[in-house]
Amino acid sequence: MDAIPLGDWGALCDRALEPNGYYLPDWEAAVNASARGRTGTSALCVWNDGPPARLIGLMPVTSLWRAYKVPLPALVSGHPYGTLCTPLVDRDLAEPAVAQLLRAARQAGARALLLRDVALEGAVMQAITSTLAREGLEPRVLQSYSRACLEATGDGDDMLRDALGPKKLKELRRQRHRLAEHGPVSFDIARTPRQVALALEAFLELEASGWKGRRGTALIQHEGDAAFIRRAAPALAANNQCEVVTLRSGDTAVASGVVLRHQSRAFFFKLGVDERYAKYSPGVQLTIALTRHLCADPAIASADSTAAPDHPMINPIWRGRLAIGDVLLPLRARDPLVELIHATLAARRNALDVARRGVHIPRGLRTR
């Protein structure tokens, strides 16, 4: 991946058929440099003949062995520390770009491509499906779910009123007034590289102070992850592709979030809150302020929560839904190896589901 000219990569992002903030070059280069378990990623890259020659398709990939310890000839979309792996495809040459990406995967020895966390109803998946159909092939959805998204073209207050209702909004206003007793409540947006770098440190501290810190998954707890986000966020901010939003009570940051921007879509990467203020719902208060901010921005048409399905905080606020899934793309017709790859991945998923159910502890038996 380090061999891809960043200028060409950035130009492809400008022309991309479908936005993906997690495949922006400054983000993915930082992930590839230091993020845990995500370094050393390769990429399928395809160019048109020109003139002038230009990059028309890009898909970070890794081997099925490295991704899942499965010793079969398949490539898997590289995971960019975010839950979206939709490939970058030139909007003017979408199907030719997809055809060349599939050809490049075959030339690399793959018998199948596994797209993880791809937008199932997006324009890129439609181009992939059409291209495969011309070769007598069709994609196979291995798993799918829906997650919250925001249609940001309307009035933010109207959207919040429709989503939450007057009773819930009244309760949230009461909590905000109570929070203001600790100091005036403000919503700050860091945009410049310097502002973002400073606000990011407050975010990292908040994230580590809560349940993510107790679980050991906060970014700042791992040197490589901290290095990646400290490199990526200011670099993206230089191109107006990253903001850090912070809710304050007086001088105290009570909630903070990192938001990426690509074309007309925002991506809500992560949220950190000060759990000492939990009774005032700081994460919800921040998300409400962010919703108004995004709806008021004419450059933003939608926002992807990139959250887990059925997320208890954001699902009631952002009522749109985005279909996401893992999709297996066969690269040859009637290939017995594709059937083996498919069956192995299905068995692996079933085993993981059984293991998760097996370690579930009934609520009454849990200890603090």
N, C-alpha and C positions, 0 to 999 in steps of 0.2 A: 504493500500500500504506500510506503514511503516514496516509491518511484513515480507516483502519479503527480503530474504538474498541478500545483494548487490553483494556478490561474485558470486552467482548463476545467478543473473540478468545480471551481466557483462559478464559471460561466455556464456549466451544465446545470448547476443549482438554479441559476436565474431562468433557465429555459425548461425546468423540470415539469413534466406532465402533472405530477402530484407532489406536494410539499412533504418533506421529512426533515425536521429540525435536527434529528439525531444522525443524519448522514451529511450535514454540512461539513466542509473540509476542516475547519478549525476545531470542531467538536470531535470528529472521528480521529483526526491526527493526534489529539491529546489523549483520547481513550487508548489508541493503539500504542502510544508511547509508554504509558505507566499504569493504566487501570488493571486491577487484579483480574487475572484470568481472561483478559481481553487484548493482550498485546500480541504482536506478531501475526496480525490478521492479513490475509491476502485480499485480492479484489479481482473480479472479472470486469474488464474495461473494454469498451468497443468504440471505434471511431468511424466516421463516415469517410468516403473517399475524397470529398472536397471537389474543387478548391473553394474555400480553404478547408483543410481537414479539421474536424472538431470532435471532441468527446461527446458521444450521444447516449452512452449507457454505462452505468457503474453499479456494481453490487459487491460490497464487502462479503467475503466468504471465508469459511474455515472447513476443515474436513469433518466428516461424520465421526471419525475416530476421536478427534480432539473435542468435538462438541459433546458427544454422548458415549464415548468409548465403544463404539460399534464399528467393527472392522469390515465395513462394506463401502464400495466406491460411490459415494455421494458427497456433494458439497452442501453446506448449510450456511444460510445468511449470517454474517458476522453480527454479534449482538453489541450495540453501541452504547451500553449503559443507559438504555431507554427502551421502552416497550413498543418500538415501531421499527420495522426493518424493510419497509417498502423501498424497492430499488429506485434509483434515480434514472429516469428515462426522458430523453428529449421529446418535448410535446409535439414538435413538427415531424419527428421521425420515430414515433413510438413503436409501431410494430416492426419495422426494420431493426430498430435497436434491440427489441426483445429477441428477435430471431437470431441476431448476432450474439447476444448474451448466452442463449441456449447453445449455440454452436461453440462458443468459447468454453462452456462447461463440458461439452462432449470432448473437445480437443484436450482438455485437462484430465480426461480419463473418467469423468463422472458418468454414472448411469442415471442419476436423478439429482434434482435440486430441491432442497427443503427450504422454503421461505418461512421463517419464524415471525410471528407477530406482524402479519401483513394486513393492510386494510382490504377486507374481502370484497367490498362493493366499490372500491376506488377505481379510478381510471387506469392505473397501472395494471391491476389485476384483470380488468376487462381486456386490455391489450395482450396480456399474457394468454388469457383464455382463447382469444381469437387467433393468435399466432399458433398455439398448440393445435387448435382445431384443424388448421390447414395442413398439419402434419399427421392428422388422424389420432391425436392425443388429447387428453383432458386432465386438468388438475384434480388432485384428490385432497379434500379438506380433512385433515387429521383431527383437529380440534378447533373449536370456535367459542367466542364469548362476545358480549357487547359491553362497552364502557362509556362513561359519561363524556359528552362533548357539548360545547356551547355554540349555538348559532348567534353570532355577535353583530348581526346587521340591524337589529332593532334597538329600541330604547332599553337601557339596562334596568331601570326601575320597573318598567312594565314587565320585563322578563322575570325579574325577581318576584314581583307580586303574583304573577301567574304560577310560578314554580312553588313558592313557599306559602302563599296565602297571607291574609292580613293578620291572623292570630300569631303565626310564627314570626313574622316580621316585627310585630309589636313586642314580642318577647326578646328578640335579638336587639331591638332598640333599647329596651330596658337594661339588658346586659351591657351594652355599649356605654350607657349612662353610668352604670356602676363601675365599669372599667375606668371611666373618666375621673372618678373620684381619686384614682391613684396618679393622675396626671392627664393633661389634655391628650385626646386620642388623635393620631395623625396617620395618614397613609402616604408613605414615601416611595418614590420610584427611582432607582439608580439606573442610569442609562449609559453614561460615558465609561470608558475602561477603568478610570480611576475610581469613579463612584461605585461601579460594580465590584471591583476588587475589595473595597472597604466594606460594602454591604454584604459581600459574600462571607466575610469572616464572622459577622454577626449571625448569618444563616447557619454556618457550620457549627457554631457554638450552641445555637438553639436546637439543631437537629441532634447533636450529641447529648444534650441535657435531658432528653426524653426517652421514650421506650426504644427508639432505634439505638441509642447509646447503651442502654441496658442489654439489648440483644446483640450488640457488637456489630451493627450494620451501618452505623453513621459514617459518612464519607471521611471525616477527619480522623477516624480511628485507624485508618490504613494509609500508610505513606503514599502508596501509588495512587489510590483513589483521590486523596487530598491534592496531590500534585496535578492530576488530570483536571479536576474542576477548577483549580486555581489558574491553570493555563488556559482552559477552554473559555470560561465565562468572559474574562476581559477581552480576549481575542475576538470573540463573537460580538461583544459590545462595540468594538471598533467599526463593525459593519451594520450596526443597529439590529443585531440578531439575538441579543440577550438583554434581559432586564432582571434585576433583583428587586422584589417588592417587599416592603416591610411595614408592619402595623406597630405603632409605638403608643405607649402610655407615658406621657412625659418624655424622659430620655431613655426609657426602657423598651427594648424591642421585645414584643410579646409573641409575634409570629412573623415568619419570613418565608418567601418562596422564590424559586428560580424559574424564569419563564424564557423559553426560546421562541424565536420568530423566524419563519421561513415563508416567503411570499406572503399570502394573505392569511396564514394560519399561525396561531400561537400554540405552544406546547408547554403545559404545566409540569415541569420536571419533578420538583420535590418541594416539600413543605416542612418547616420546622416550627415548633411552638414551645413557649415557656409554660410547662405544665403547672406552675404555681398559680397561673391565671386561668386554669381550666374551667372554672365555673362561669367565666365570661365568654366561653367558646371562641378563643382567639383564632383558631384555624378557620372557622366559619366566617368570623368577622373579616378576616383577610380575604377570603374567597369572594365574599360579597363585594368588597371594595375592588378587587381585581376584576370581577364581572362588570362593574360599572366602567372601570378603566378601559377594558377591551371593547365593550359595546360603544364607547365614545370615540374610539380610534377608527377613523375611516379606512386605515390600511389593513385592518383585521376583519375578516369575514367569519372566521370560526376559530374555535380553540379545542384542542384535544387534551383531555385530562391526563392521558397516558396512565390512568390509575387502574387498579385491580377492578374486576367486575364486582358489582354490588358494593362499591365503596361507600361506607356509611356516612361520610362527611360530604363528599361532592355530588353523589348521585341525586340527592333531593334538590340541589341547587342548579346544576347543569342537567337539564332534562333531555337533551338530545342524546342519541346513542350511536356509537360507531362500532360496526362489526369488525372484529379482529380475529385472526386465526393462523394456524400453522398449515401450510399447503405443500404437498409433495408434487413436484413436477416431473413426470417421466420424460426421459430424453430419447427413448427408442420405443417403437411399438412392440407389443407382445414380448417384453423383455422379462424373463423369469427372475433376473436379479432385482428388478423394480418391485416385483411381488415380494421378494424376500426382504427388501429394505422396508417396504410398507408394513409387512407382518411383524418385523422386528421392532419397528418404532411403535406400533400399536401395542405389542406385548410389553414393551418398556413402560409405556404410559399406564397401562393397566396395573403393572406391578407398583408403580409409584402411587397410584390412587389407593391401592390396597394398603401400602405402607403408611400413607397419610391417615387412613381410617384406623389403622391398627394402633397408631400412637396417640389418637385422640383421647383426651382425658375428660371424663364428665365433669361438668362445672362444680358439682358438689364435692369432688375429690381433689380439686386444684388447691395448691398451696401458694402463698405469696412469695 
